[in-house]
Amino acid sequence: MVDDLPFTQTVKDGYYIREFEPDINSEELKWHFDETDRQVTIIKSDGWKFQFDNKLPFILYAGDIINIKANEYHRCIKGNNNLIIKFI
């Protein structure tokens, strides 16, 4: 885990790869925002969901691309198996 964050992170070909384990405590998946825009690609997901503030959560599928604006609150909701995402 990165500084007590709920994922492991590696860098590959200039991208960050984050992996969330399915046995994570849901309370660790907190609402948060990033200081810069992000484009996140879903590499692997099984029942994991994503939610923007004041929006309904939606299921993540491999190949999905999510555009997150700076300072936009969001969170993941745990599913089955690992969630793997990629972003710059």
KOLGU-4560 file (N, C-alpha, C; in nm, 3 decimals, padded with zeros to 5 digits):
<recs>
<n_xx: 00.084 n_yy: -00.118 n_zz: 00.000 ca_xx: 00.000 ca_yy: 00.000 ca_zz: 00.000 c_xx: 00.088 c_yy: 00.125 c_zz: 00.000 mol: A seq: 1 type: MET>
<n_xx: 00.037 n_yy: 00.230 n_zz: -00.059 ca_xx: 00.110 ca_yy: 00.355 ca_zz: -00.069 c_xx: 00.070 c_yy: 00.446 c_zz: 00.046 mol: A seq: 2 type: VAL>
<n_xx: 00.164 n_yy: 00.471 n_zz: 00.139 ca_xx: 00.137 ca_yy: 00.562 ca_zz: 00.251 c_xx: 00.001 c_yy: 00.538 c_zz: 00.314 mol: A seq: 3 type: ASP>
<n_xx: -00.029 n_yy: 00.415 n_zz: 00.346 ca_xx: -00.156 ca_yy: 00.378 ca_zz: 00.407 c_xx: -00.276 c_yy: 00.401 c_zz: 00.317 mol: A seq: 4 type: ASP>
<n_xx: -00.255 n_yy: 00.414 n_zz: 00.187 ca_xx: -00.366 ca_yy: 00.425 ca_zz: 00.093 c_xx: -00.415 c_yy: 00.284 c_zz: 00.061 mol: A seq: 5 type: LEU>
<n_xx: -00.540 n_yy: 00.271 n_zz: 00.018 ca_xx: -00.599 ca_yy: 00.138 ca_zz: 00.001 c_xx: -00.564 c_yy: 00.066 c_zz: -00.128 mol: A seq: 6 type: PRO>
<n_xx: -00.444 n_yy: 00.086 n_zz: -00.180 ca_xx: -00.404 ca_yy: 00.021 ca_zz: -00.305 c_xx: -00.253 c_yy: 00.005 c_zz: -00.309 mol: A seq: 7 type: PHE>
<n_xx: -00.208 n_yy: -00.081 n_zz: -00.400 ca_xx: -00.066 ca_yy: -00.087 ca_zz: -00.431 c_xx: -00.049 c_yy: -00.012 c_zz: -00.563 mol: A seq: 8 type: THR>
<n_xx: 00.068 n_yy: 00.047 n_zz: -00.581 ca_xx: 00.091 ca_yy: 00.128 ca_zz: -00.701 c_xx: 00.227 c_yy: 00.097 c_zz: -00.761 mol: A seq: 9 type: GLN>
<n_xx: 00.229 n_yy: 00.085 n_zz: -00.893 ca_xx: 00.353 ca_yy: 00.069 ca_zz: -00.966 c_xx: 00.350 c_yy: 00.167 c_zz: -01.084 mol: A seq: 10 type: THR>
<n_xx: 00.466 n_yy: 00.190 n_zz: -01.142 ca_xx: 00.475 ca_yy: 00.275 ca_zz: -01.262 c_xx: 00.525 c_yy: 00.187 c_zz: -01.375 mol: A seq: 11 type: VAL>
<n_xx: 00.455 n_yy: 00.192 n_zz: -01.488 ca_xx: 00.493 ca_yy: 00.109 ca_zz: -01.603 c_xx: 00.470 c_yy: 00.191 c_zz: -01.729 mol: A seq: 12 type: LYS>
<n_xx: 00.572 n_yy: 00.206 n_zz: -01.811 ca_xx: 00.564 ca_yy: 00.280 ca_zz: -01.938 c_xx: 00.509 c_yy: 00.421 c_zz: -01.918 mol: A seq: 13 type: ASP>
<n_xx: 00.543 n_yy: 00.486 n_zz: -01.807 ca_xx: 00.499 ca_yy: 00.622 ca_zz: -01.781 c_xx: 00.359 c_yy: 00.634 c_zz: -01.722 mol: A seq: 14 type: GLY>
<n_xx: 00.292 n_yy: 00.522 n_zz: -01.700 ca_xx: 00.159 ca_yy: 00.521 ca_zz: -01.640 c_xx: 00.167 c_yy: 00.470 c_zz: -01.497 mol: A seq: 15 type: TYR>
<n_xx: 00.075 n_yy: 00.517 n_zz: -01.415 ca_xx: 00.057 ca_yy: 00.461 ca_zz: -01.282 c_xx: -00.044 c_yy: 00.348 c_zz: -01.292 mol: A seq: 16 type: TYR>
<n_xx: -00.013 n_yy: 00.238 n_zz: -01.229 ca_xx: -00.104 ca_yy: 00.125 ca_zz: -01.220 c_xx: -00.139 c_yy: 00.107 c_zz: -01.073 mol: A seq: 17 type: ILE>
<n_xx: -00.267 n_yy: 00.113 n_zz: -01.042 ca_xx: -00.312 ca_yy: 00.092 ca_zz: -00.904 c_xx: -00.398 c_yy: -00.032 c_zz: -00.898 mol: A seq: 18 type: ARG>
<n_xx: -00.373 n_yy: -00.109 n_zz: -00.792 ca_xx: -00.450 ca_yy: -00.232 ca_zz: -00.773 c_xx: -00.512 c_yy: -00.231 c_zz: -00.634 mol: A seq: 19 type: GLU>
<n_xx: -00.644 n_yy: -00.252 n_zz: -00.633 ca_xx: -00.721 ca_yy: -00.259 ca_zz: -00.511 c_xx: -00.760 c_yy: -00.404 c_zz: -00.487 mol: A seq: 20 type: PHE>
<n_xx: -00.737 n_yy: -00.453 n_zz: -00.367 ca_xx: -00.768 ca_yy: -00.592 ca_zz: -00.331 c_xx: -00.916 c_yy: -00.605 c_zz: -00.292 mol: A seq: 21 type: GLU>
<n_xx: -00.977 n_yy: -00.719 n_zz: -00.318 ca_xx: -01.119 ca_yy: -00.736 ca_zz: -00.287 c_xx: -01.149 c_yy: -00.746 c_zz: -00.137 mol: A seq: 22 type: PRO>
<n_xx: -01.048 n_yy: -00.776 n_zz: -00.057 ca_xx: -01.073 ca_yy: -00.790 ca_zz: 00.087 c_xx: -01.053 c_yy: -00.659 c_zz: 00.162 mol: A seq: 23 type: ASP>
<n_xx: -01.040 n_yy: -00.549 n_zz: 00.090 ca_xx: -01.023 ca_yy: -00.418 ca_zz: 00.151 c_xx: -01.147 c_yy: -00.383 c_zz: 00.234 mol: A seq: 24 type: ILE>
<n_xx: -01.126 n_yy: -00.313 n_zz: 00.343 ca_xx: -01.237 ca_yy: -00.264 ca_zz: 00.423 c_xx: -01.302 c_yy: -00.149 c_zz: 00.346 mol: A seq: 25 type: ASN>
<n_xx: -01.433 n_yy: -00.157 n_zz: 00.324 ca_xx: -01.504 ca_yy: -00.054 ca_zz: 00.248 c_xx: -01.483 c_yy: 00.086 c_zz: 00.303 mol: A seq: 26 type: SER>
<n_xx: -01.458 n_yy: 00.097 n_zz: 00.433 ca_xx: -01.437 ca_yy: 00.228 ca_zz: 00.494 c_xx: -01.309 c_yy: 00.296 c_zz: 00.445 mol: A seq: 27 type: GLU>
<n_xx: -01.218 n_yy: 00.218 n_zz: 00.386 ca_xx: -01.094 ca_yy: 00.275 ca_zz: 00.333 c_xx: -01.114 c_yy: 00.342 c_zz: 00.197 mol: A seq: 28 type: GLU>
<n_xx: -01.225 n_yy: 00.313 n_zz: 00.133 ca_xx: -01.255 ca_yy: 00.370 ca_zz: 00.001 c_xx: -01.336 c_yy: 00.498 c_zz: 00.022 mol: A seq: 29 type: LEU>
<n_xx: -01.267 n_yy: 00.601 n_zz: 00.062 ca_xx: -01.330 ca_yy: 00.726 ca_zz: 00.104 c_xx: -01.354 c_yy: 00.820 c_zz: -00.013 mol: A seq: 30 type: LYS>
<n_xx: -01.452 n_yy: 00.910 n_zz: 00.006 ca_xx: -01.471 ca_yy: 01.019 ca_zz: -00.087 c_xx: -01.345 c_yy: 01.104 c_zz: -00.088 mol: A seq: 31 type: TRP>
<n_xx: -01.301 n_yy: 01.144 n_zz: -00.205 ca_xx: -01.182 ca_yy: 01.228 ca_zz: -00.216 c_xx: -01.185 c_yy: 01.303 c_zz: -00.350 mol: A seq: 32 type: HIS>
<n_xx: -01.091 n_yy: 01.395 n_zz: -00.366 ca_xx: -01.075 ca_yy: 01.462 ca_zz: -00.494 c_xx: -00.927 c_yy: 01.473 c_zz: -00.523 mol: A seq: 33 type: PHE>
<n_xx: -00.896 n_yy: 01.492 n_zz: -00.650 ca_xx: -00.759 ca_yy: 01.508 ca_zz: -00.695 c_xx: -00.738 c_yy: 01.653 c_zz: -00.735 mol: A seq: 34 type: ASP>
<n_xx: -00.616 n_yy: 01.699 n_zz: -00.727 ca_xx: -00.586 ca_yy: 01.839 ca_zz: -00.757 c_xx: -00.569 c_yy: 01.867 c_zz: -00.906 mol: A seq: 35 type: GLU>
<n_xx: -00.561 n_yy: 01.762 n_zz: -00.986 ca_xx: -00.550 ca_yy: 01.777 ca_zz: -01.132 c_xx: -00.653 c_yy: 01.688 c_zz: -01.200 mol: A seq: 36 type: THR>
<n_xx: -00.683 n_yy: 01.719 n_zz: -01.326 ca_xx: -00.771 ca_yy: 01.633 ca_zz: -01.405 c_xx: -00.704 c_yy: 01.497 c_zz: -01.421 mol: A seq: 37 type: ASP>
<n_xx: -00.787 n_yy: 01.394 n_zz: -01.426 ca_xx: -00.736 ca_yy: 01.259 ca_zz: -01.446 c_xx: -00.821 c_yy: 01.185 c_zz: -01.548 mol: A seq: 38 type: ARG>
<n_xx: -00.755 n_yy: 01.106 n_zz: -01.630 ca_xx: -00.825 ca_yy: 01.013 ca_zz: -01.717 c_xx: -00.783 c_yy: 00.873 c_zz: -01.671 mol: A seq: 39 type: GLN>
<n_xx: -00.878 n_yy: 00.798 n_zz: -01.624 ca_xx: -00.853 ca_yy: 00.666 ca_zz: -01.566 c_xx: -00.907 c_yy: 00.559 c_zz: -01.659 mol: A seq: 40 type: VAL>
<n_xx: -00.824 n_yy: 00.461 n_zz: -01.691 ca_xx: -00.866 ca_yy: 00.347 ca_zz: -01.771 c_xx: -00.879 c_yy: 00.226 c_zz: -01.680 mol: A seq: 41 type: THR>
<n_xx: -00.991 n_yy: 00.157 n_zz: -01.692 ca_xx: -01.015 ca_yy: 00.037 ca_zz: -01.612 c_xx: -00.950 c_yy: -00.082 c_zz: -01.684 mol: A seq: 42 type: ILE>
<n_xx: -00.857 n_yy: -00.147 n_zz: -01.615 ca_xx: -00.788 ca_yy: -00.263 ca_zz: -01.672 c_xx: -00.861 c_yy: -00.392 c_zz: -01.634 mol: A seq: 43 type: ILE>
<n_xx: -00.903 n_yy: -00.400 n_zz: -01.508 ca_xx: -00.971 ca_yy: -00.520 ca_zz: -01.459 c_xx: -01.070 c_yy: -00.479 c_zz: -01.352 mol: A seq: 44 type: LYS>
<n_xx: -01.190 n_yy: -00.532 n_zz: -01.360 ca_xx: -01.293 ca_yy: -00.505 ca_zz: -01.260 c_xx: -01.393 c_yy: -00.619 c_zz: -01.260 mol: A seq: 45 type: SER>
<n_xx: -01.444 n_yy: -00.649 n_zz: -01.144 ca_xx: -01.547 ca_yy: -00.752 ca_zz: -01.128 c_xx: -01.645 c_yy: -00.703 c_zz: -01.021 mol: A seq: 46 type: ASP>
<n_xx: -01.743 n_yy: -00.627 n_zz: -01.065 ca_xx: -01.845 ca_yy: -00.579 ca_zz: -00.973 c_xx: -01.810 c_yy: -00.451 c_zz: -00.900 mol: A seq: 47 type: GLY>
<n_xx: -01.692 n_yy: -00.396 n_zz: -00.925 ca_xx: -01.656 ca_yy: -00.268 ca_zz: -00.863 c_xx: -01.740 c_yy: -00.158 c_zz: -00.926 mol: A seq: 48 type: TRP>
<n_xx: -01.765 n_yy: -00.053 n_zz: -00.846 ca_xx: -01.843 ca_yy: 00.061 ca_zz: -00.894 c_xx: -01.765 c_yy: 00.190 c_zz: -00.870 mol: A seq: 49 type: LYS>
<n_xx: -01.807 n_yy: 00.292 n_zz: -00.943 ca_xx: -01.749 ca_yy: 00.425 ca_zz: -00.929 c_xx: -01.862 c_yy: 00.523 c_zz: -00.908 mol: A seq: 50 type: PHE>
<n_xx: -01.839 n_yy: 00.625 n_zz: -00.826 ca_xx: -01.943 ca_yy: 00.722 ca_zz: -00.800 c_xx: -01.886 c_yy: 00.863 c_zz: -00.793 mol: A seq: 51 type: GLN>
<n_xx: -01.947 n_yy: 00.955 n_zz: -00.869 ca_xx: -01.919 ca_yy: 01.096 ca_zz: -00.857 c_xx: -02.015 c_yy: 01.153 c_zz: -00.752 mol: A seq: 52 type: PHE>
<n_xx: -01.975 n_yy: 01.262 n_zz: -00.687 ca_xx: -02.059 ca_yy: 01.328 ca_zz: -00.589 c_xx: -02.194 c_yy: 01.366 c_zz: -00.651 mol: A seq: 53 type: ASP>
<n_xx: -02.301 n_yy: 01.337 n_zz: -00.578 ca_xx: -02.439 ca_yy: 01.367 ca_zz: -00.620 c_xx: -02.483 c_yy: 01.293 c_zz: -00.746 mol: A seq: 54 type: ASN>
<n_xx: -02.418 n_yy: 01.180 n_zz: -00.774 ca_xx: -02.456 ca_yy: 01.095 ca_zz: -00.888 c_xx: -02.472 c_yy: 00.952 c_zz: -00.838 mol: A seq: 55 type: LYS>
<n_xx: -02.547 n_yy: 00.873 n_zz: -00.912 ca_xx: -02.561 ca_yy: 00.732 ca_zz: -00.878 c_xx: -02.433 c_yy: 00.657 c_zz: -00.916 mol: A seq: 56 type: LEU>
<n_xx: -02.395 n_yy: 00.555 n_zz: -00.838 ca_xx: -02.278 ca_yy: 00.476 ca_zz: -00.875 c_xx: -02.305 c_yy: 00.394 c_zz: -01.002 mol: A seq: 57 type: PRO>
<n_xx: -02.196 n_yy: 00.364 n_zz: -01.075 ca_xx: -02.210 ca_yy: 00.280 ca_zz: -01.193 c_xx: -02.103 c_yy: 00.172 c_zz: -01.191 mol: A seq: 58 type: PHE>
<n_xx: -02.133 n_yy: 00.060 n_zz: -01.254 ca_xx: -02.043 ca_yy: -00.055 ca_zz: -01.258 c_xx: -01.927 c_yy: -00.025 c_zz: -01.352 mol: A seq: 59 type: ILE>
<n_xx: -01.807 n_yy: -00.065 n_zz: -01.309 ca_xx: -01.686 ca_yy: -00.049 ca_zz: -01.389 c_xx: -01.660 c_yy: -00.176 c_zz: -01.470 mol: A seq: 60 type: LEU>
<n_xx: -01.625 n_yy: -00.158 n_zz: -01.596 ca_xx: -01.591 ca_yy: -00.270 ca_zz: -01.684 c_xx: -01.452 c_yy: -00.245 c_zz: -01.743 mol: A seq: 61 type: TYR>
<n_xx: -01.380 n_yy: -00.353 n_zz: -01.768 ca_xx: -01.249 ca_yy: -00.341 ca_zz: -01.832 c_xx: -01.265 c_yy: -00.265 c_zz: -01.963 mol: A seq: 62 type: ALA>
<n_xx: -01.176 n_yy: -00.168 n_zz: -01.985 ca_xx: -01.181 ca_yy: -00.086 ca_zz: -02.104 c_xx: -01.252 c_yy: 00.047 c_zz: -02.086 mol: A seq: 63 type: GLY>
<n_xx: -01.330 n_yy: 00.061 n_zz: -01.978 ca_xx: -01.395 ca_yy: 00.190 ca_zz: -01.951 c_xx: -01.291 c_yy: 00.297 c_zz: -01.929 mol: A seq: 64 type: ASP>
<n_xx: -01.322 n_yy: 00.418 n_zz: -01.970 ca_xx: -01.237 ca_yy: 00.534 ca_zz: -01.945 c_xx: -01.322 c_yy: 00.636 c_zz: -01.869 mol: A seq: 65 type: ILE>
<n_xx: -01.269 n_yy: 00.682 n_zz: -01.757 ca_xx: -01.340 ca_yy: 00.778 ca_zz: -01.673 c_xx: -01.259 c_yy: 00.907 c_zz: -01.669 mol: A seq: 66 type: ILE>
<n_xx: -01.323 n_yy: 01.016 n_zz: -01.702 ca_xx: -01.260 ca_yy: 01.147 ca_zz: -01.695 c_xx: -01.304 c_yy: 01.215 c_zz: -01.566 mol: A seq: 67 type: ASN>
<n_xx: -01.207 n_yy: 01.246 n_zz: -01.482 ca_xx: -01.233 ca_yy: 01.307 ca_zz: -01.352 c_xx: -01.171 c_yy: 01.446 c_zz: -01.353 mol: A seq: 68 type: ILE>
<n_xx: -01.252 n_yy: 01.546 n_zz: -01.330 ca_xx: -01.202 ca_yy: 01.684 ca_zz: -01.328 c_xx: -01.136 c_yy: 01.714 c_zz: -01.193 mol: A seq: 69 type: LYS>
<n_xx: -01.041 n_yy: 01.805 n_zz: -01.193 ca_xx: -00.976 ca_yy: 01.849 ca_zz: -01.070 c_xx: -01.081 c_yy: 01.894 c_zz: -00.970 mol: A seq: 70 type: ALA>
<n_xx: -01.062 n_yy: 01.858 n_zz: -00.844 ca_xx: -01.148 ca_yy: 01.898 ca_zz: -00.733 c_xx: -01.289 c_yy: 01.840 c_zz: -00.739 mol: A seq: 71 type: ASN>
<n_xx: -01.311 n_yy: 01.736 n_zz: -00.819 ca_xx: -01.441 ca_yy: 01.670 ca_zz: -00.829 c_xx: -01.441 c_yy: 01.548 c_zz: -00.736 mol: A seq: 72 type: GLU>
<n_xx: -01.528 n_yy: 01.550 n_zz: -00.636 ca_xx: -01.534 ca_yy: 01.441 ca_zz: -00.540 c_xx: -01.581 c_yy: 01.312 c_zz: -00.608 mol: A seq: 73 type: TYR>
<n_xx: -01.519 n_yy: 01.202 n_zz: -00.568 ca_xx: -01.552 ca_yy: 01.071 ca_zz: -00.624 c_xx: -01.503 c_yy: 00.962 c_zz: -00.529 mol: A seq: 74 type: HIS>
<n_xx: -01.548 n_yy: 00.840 n_zz: -00.557 ca_xx: -01.504 ca_yy: 00.724 ca_zz: -00.478 c_xx: -01.527 c_yy: 00.597 c_zz: -00.557 mol: A seq: 75 type: ARG>
<n_xx: -01.461 n_yy: 00.489 n_zz: -00.512 ca_xx: -01.485 ca_yy: 00.354 ca_zz: -00.563 c_xx: -01.567 c_yy: 00.280 c_zz: -00.459 mol: A seq: 76 type: CYS>
<n_xx: -01.645 n_yy: 00.185 n_zz: -00.508 ca_xx: -01.723 ca_yy: 00.097 ca_zz: -00.421 c_xx: -01.679 c_yy: -00.044 c_zz: -00.453 mol: A seq: 77 type: ILE>
<n_xx: -01.639 n_yy: -00.115 n_zz: -00.349 ca_xx: -01.574 ca_yy: -00.243 ca_zz: -00.371 c_xx: -01.665 c_yy: -00.347 c_zz: -00.433 mol: A seq: 78 type: LYS>
<n_xx: -01.598 n_yy: -00.433 n_zz: -00.511 ca_xx: -01.667 ca_yy: -00.543 ca_zz: -00.578 c_xx: -01.598 c_yy: -00.673 c_zz: -00.544 mol: A seq: 79 type: GLY>
<n_xx: -01.591 n_yy: -00.761 n_zz: -00.642 ca_xx: -01.529 ca_yy: -00.892 ca_zz: -00.626 c_xx: -01.393 c_yy: -00.890 c_zz: -00.697 mol: A seq: 80 type: ASN>
<n_xx: -01.303 n_yy: -00.971 n_zz: -00.651 ca_xx: -01.170 ca_yy: -00.979 ca_zz: -00.711 c_xx: -01.101 c_yy: -00.842 c_zz: -00.713 mol: A seq: 81 type: ASN>
<n_xx: -00.989 n_yy: -00.832 n_zz: -00.781 ca_xx: -00.911 ca_yy: -00.709 ca_zz: -00.779 c_xx: -00.964 c_yy: -00.606 c_zz: -00.879 mol: A seq: 82 type: ASN>
<n_xx: -00.947 n_yy: -00.480 n_zz: -00.844 ca_xx: -00.970 ca_yy: -00.370 ca_zz: -00.937 c_xx: -00.835 c_yy: -00.318 c_zz: -00.977 mol: A seq: 83 type: LEU>
<n_xx: -00.809 n_yy: -00.308 n_zz: -01.107 ca_xx: -00.682 ca_yy: -00.253 ca_zz: -01.156 c_xx: -00.715 c_yy: -00.138 c_zz: -01.249 mol: A seq: 84 type: ILE>
<n_xx: -00.651 n_yy: -00.022 n_zz: -01.222 ca_xx: -00.672 ca_yy: 00.097 ca_zz: -01.303 c_xx: -00.538 c_yy: 00.152 c_zz: -01.351 mol: A seq: 85 type: ILE>
<n_xx: -00.544 n_yy: 00.231 n_zz: -01.458 ca_xx: -00.423 ca_yy: 00.292 ca_zz: -01.516 c_xx: -00.451 c_yy: 00.439 c_zz: -01.542 mol: A seq: 86 type: LYS>
<n_xx: -00.353 n_yy: 00.525 n_zz: -01.511 ca_xx: -00.365 ca_yy: 00.667 ca_zz: -01.543 c_xx: -00.226 c_yy: 00.729 c_zz: -01.548 mol: A seq: 87 type: PHE>
<n_xx: -00.218 n_yy: 00.848 n_zz: -01.607 ca_xx: -00.091 ca_yy: 00.921 ca_zz: -01.614 c_xx: -00.079 c_yy: 01.006 c_zz: -01.491 mol: A seq: 88 type: ILE>
</recs>
